[in-house]
Amino acid sequence: MKAFLILEDGHVFAGRQIGSNREVVSEIVFNTSMTGYLEVLTDPSYSGQAVVMTYPLIGNYGICYEDMESVKPWIDGFIVRELSRIPSNFRSEDTIQNFLKENDIPGICGIDTRSLTKILREKGTMNGMITTDEHYQIEEVLKKLKTYSTKDEVSKVTCQEKYILHGKGPKVALLDLGAKHNIAHSLHKRGCEVTVYPSFTSAEEILQSRPDGIMLSNGPGDPKACLSIIQEIRKLYESNLPIFAICLGHQLMALAVGADTYRLKYGHRGGNHPVKDLETGRVYITAQNHGYAVDPKSLSPDVAVPVFQNVNDGTNEGLRYTKKPVFTVQFHPEACPGPQDCGYLFDKFLTIMEGERHA
């Protein structure tokens, strides 16, 4: 079946329908990873977005459900150059085509994703529609695209009640803003007892459980839209407990102490983003998925100092708070792009918690 991707600037790409045949309007973003498409599909941070995979062949190793980063996929749509119909992998349990269809995710293949990505890089992230309607009215579609915006994405993806991963080590309270499974797993496999809380949980409830440390997760959307969450994070900051934050959590912590965030032209999404440790000079290859960044100039050095920087564009990738046992990163140390070279950040968090417990 024919399918069309229509961008809000008027560009139209014609291809073939994959997955669900329903129509969808979404924010169109691109991901530069060569592998990891199932992790992309199931990353809650993609809620409200349709993803273009820049690597030309997707689906060749099938679907392994053990690799899912959430209980379900969250993306609005999937856009690829070529979709492999016959996977080859001893771990494969399903085809990507069937996975998309069963989860009602519309998509399009057979289009020039290189050209599409160049448009998004030059003009910035924009809205788009995936449709199988060959008789679409371009004027009506463009009106719809220009008025579309994502809303309250965090509340859609967070867990609805707390749950616990039992362990014998430090007690960590993980605030689920759209957390990938591997964040909790990275703590749990290090012996931590991890209690995962919904995003709407009050700081008082979290602190009453007397955790040894607090983890703020990744998540979707504009950080400035999370007003009530920012207020609670400020209370957690004032508690003097060790805090480690990733991606959206990194941005919300900065906003909670009076810093500013801004929207990037086309964001950072992929498993190959170089980040420099400003204290050691070492460069790490990181996984990233975000459309906003913290403005380090809006932070006083008395509050926090930059510790990581993006090598490609110089944007902030991490902060160390000077008067609190708090550190935050924009990239995903749990996502294994290196594959393990950023895992030390979880070890650092455990060391800080142990130090505070025996202080």
C-alpha positions, 0 to 999 in steps of 0.5 A, a space after each residue: 500500500 502507498 503511504 506518504 510523509 508530509 512535512 509542515 514545510 510542504 515537502 512530501 515523501 512517497 513510499 510504502 506503508 508499514 505497520 498500522 495503516 492509521 494516520 498520524 500527526 507527530 513531531 518528526 525527529 531522526 536517530 543516527 544509531 546503526 542498531 538498537 531500533 527496538 530500544 528506540 521504539 520502546 524508549 518513553 522519551 520518544 512519546 509524541 514523536 515519529 522517528 526517522 532512522 538514518 541507517 538505511 536497513 532496519 529490522 535485519 536482526 528481528 525483535 528480541 523482547 528481552 531488549 525492550 526498554 519499556 512495557 510497550 513502544 511509545 513512538 507515534 510513527 516509524 520512518 525507514 529507508 528499507 525494512 528487512 522482512 526476513 530477520 537473521 538472528 538466533 535471539 530473534 522472536 518476531 519481525 519488526 513489521 509484525 511488531 509495528 502492526 501488533 502495537 498499532 504503530 504506523 510507518 513508512 518505508 522506501 523513502 529517501 531518509 538521507 534527504 529527509 534528514 538533511 531537511 530536518 538538519 537544515 530547517 530544524 525539527 518539524 511536524 509531519 503526517 504519515 498517511 495512506 490517503 492518496 487523496 489528501 488535501 495538502 492545504 488542510 494537512 498543512 493547517 493541521 501540522 502547523 497547529 499540532 503540539 505535544 502536551 503533558 507527555 510525562 504523565 502518559 509514560 510514567 508508571 501509575 503506582 510505585 514498585 520495588 526491585 529488592 536488593 541488599 545495598 543502598 536504597 534508591 528512590 527512582 522518580 519515573 519521568 519516562 524511565 528506560 528499564 535499564 536505568 533501574 536495572 543498572 542500579 539493581 544489578 549493583 545491589 541497590 534496592 530500587 523503589 520506582 515512583 510515578 512522576 506525580 509523587 510528592 517529595 514528602 512521600 519519597 523522603 518519608 521512605 528514607 532513601 539513601 539516594 535519589 535517581 531522576 530519570 529520562 523522559 519526553 517533552 519540554 522540561 519547562 512544561 513539568 512545573 509541578 515536578 520541578 517544584 518537588 525536585 527542588 524539595 529533593 535538592 534541599 534534602 541534601 540526599 545524593 541525587 543522580 539525574 539523566 536526560 530530562 532529569 538533568 534538565 529538571 534539576 537545573 530548572 529547579 535551581 533557577 537555571 534555564 533550558 532551550 530547544 535545540 534545532 534538531 536535537 541529539 538522538 543516536 548511539 554515537 555522540 562524542 562527549 568530553 569529560 572537562 575534568 579529565 579530557 577524556 572523550 566518551 561515545 554516548 547514547 542520547 535522545 533529547 531535543 532540549 539542553 541546559 544553558 550553563 551560562 544561566 547557572 552560577 558557579 556557586 550552584 553548579 559547574 559543567 563537567 561534560 560537553 558535547 564535542 560536536 556542538 559544545 552544548 552542555 552534557 553534565 553538571 556537578 553541583 558544588 554545595 550538594 551531593 548532586 551530579 547530572 548528565 544529559 546523555 544515557 550511561 545505561 544505554 551501553 553505546 561504548 558499550 560499558 565505558 559510561 557505566 562508572 557513573 552508576 558506580 560513582 553514585 553508589 560511592 557517594 551514597 555509601 559516603 553519605 551513609 557513613 558520614 
